[in-house]
Amino acid sequence: MMQQSQETAVGNETVPKGQLFVLGDNRRYSTDSRHIGAIPLEKVIGTTNIVFFPISKMKMILLRIIASF
């Protein structure tokens, strides 16, 4: 049996190109894309070092530092 999609601030299926759907780490109480919509990539200021879900794809991410002088 197929589950029915939940409607979010982004819609119910596709995140627009150039944007991210973000979830907080405390999903019951986080204000995230389910409430405020997708986040434009140019608004993202952080990075990640670890991917831990799905567990089968857990990995460390090496940072590339690009400096311009």
C-alpha positions in Angstrom: 0.0 0.0 0.0 1.4 3.4 -1.0 1.5 6.2 1.6 -0.2 9.4 0.8 2.3 12.4 0.6 2.0 15.0 3.3 1.6 18.6 2.2 4.5 20.9 3.4 5.4 24.5 2.8 7.3 23.3 -0.3 4.4 21.3 -1.7 4.2 17.5 -1.5 6.7 16.1 -4.0 9.5 18.2 -5.5 12.0 20.6 -4.1 12.7 23.5 -6.6 16.0 23.4 -8.4 18.7 25.5 -6.6 17.0 25.0 -3.2 17.3 22.6 -0.2 14.7 20.9 1.9 16.2 20.9 5.4 15.1 19.1 8.5 16.0 19.9 12.1 17.6 17.4 14.4 14.6 17.5 16.7 11.9 16.9 14.1 8.9 17.2 16.5 10.0 20.7 17.6 12.2 22.0 14.9 11.1 24.8 12.6 12.4 23.6 9.3 11.4 23.3 5.6 8.2 21.5 6.5 7.1 24.9 8.0 9.1 27.6 6.3 9.7 26.1 2.8 12.8 25.3 0.8 16.0 27.2 1.5 17.8 28.9 -1.5 21.4 27.5 -1.9 22.8 31.1 -1.6 21.4 31.4 1.9 23.4 28.3 3.1 26.4 29.3 5.2 27.3 26.1 6.9 29.0 22.8 5.9 28.9 19.2 7.1 31.7 16.8 7.9 29.7 13.6 8.4 26.8 11.9 6.6 25.1 9.5 9.0 21.9 8.6 7.2 21.1 6.3 5.6 23.5 4.2 7.7 24.5 2.2 4.7 26.0 5.4 3.2 27.7 6.7 6.4 30.9 8.6 5.6 33.2 11.4 6.5 33.4 14.4 4.1 36.8 15.9 3.4 36.7 19.7 3.4 38.2 21.5 0.4 39.4 24.9 1.3 39.6 27.3 -1.6 41.3 30.6 -0.8 41.6 33.5 -3.1 44.2 36.2 -2.4 
